[in-house]
Amino acid sequence: MNPPPAPIRWRSTAISILVVVLIFATISPSNAIYCDEDDCYDLLGVTQSANSSEIKKAYYKLSLKHHPDKNPDPESRKIFVKIATAYEILKDEATREKYDYAIAHPEEVFYNTAQYYRAYYGHKTDARAVLVGLLVILSGFQYLNQTTRYNQAVAMVKKTPAYKNKLRALELQRSGGIINKKKGQKNKDRKVEEDLSKVEEELDLQITGTERPSVWKLIGVRIILLPYTLGKLLLWSGCWFWTYKVKKSPYSWEDASYLTQSSLGLPDDRWRSIDEATKEDLVLRSLWEKSNMESYMTEMRKESKRRR
């Protein structure tokens, strides 16, 4: 037997859905999802125009009468559950407003049902609090990651001969060239040990790609300081444009260094690790100009081939 044509199938499906909706709306009105077949206002013995104080007073009066601790009757227990449910709905302005809308528009079954479940099962936390909490958690993990990476890098550097030699030289310098282990020199040795506890701060470890953990680099702090950062950037851009584009002034050493670093695409830690003589040579080449950069890259390629 051949299946019916597509228009007939679609018509049959639409009629079936319509019949189900009509039956659902007739048997179970949309306001029934709140207090079942009862009216929430009738359960508390108040009118729909009652204020929050009247609703609260009515609930306490009925709860004293039907609370299981006051009345052991099983039927009274059922009544208490109903009045407690009605009070939970009517004491909150948001849910009461949705319930009043369901009473006034019983034909909007699906909308009223969705509003009910959204009110009771949707999140009730302020989105701003959620955002702040998320930023705090992300910042905490970020700081923990920075600290772990830095400590691992420091531990690796401490195992290198260069670090050990530098530490030994500083130890000899602090102790006057002699490390005395006699008992009579305890005070002096203690002073040397205290001085050596500051060695890590004085030694330049030059760990490429890893910097000390900084609160100012956390994502949460950066977002908080974003207005200040944008204002500072706009001010800096305006001063740069006025000084070097309008007045045609020569670049200062700091600005020329910044242009050189940007042209080479070097991060801050890589730029800081370059010795001053090399930095001066690079800055004097004016690599921010296209022709100078091309010449420099050509020299680097030739130098690389020569070393091979």
Secondary structure, DSSP 4 states (H G I P E B T S, - for coil): -PPPPHHHHHHHHHHHHHHHHHHHHHHS-TTHHHHTTS-HHHHHT--TT--HHHHHHHHHHHHHHH-TTT---HHHHHHHHHHHHHHHHHSSHHHHHHHHHHHH-TT-HHHHHHHHHHHHHS--S-HHHHHHHHHHHHHHHHHHHHHHHHHHHHHHHHTSHHHHHHHHHHHHHHTTT-----GGGHHHHHHHHHHHTTHHHHS----TT-----GGGSHHHHHHTHHHHHHHHHHHHHHHIIIIIIS-PPPPHHHHHHHHHHHHT--HHHHHHS-HHHHHHHHHTTTTSHHHHHHHHHHHHHHHHHH-
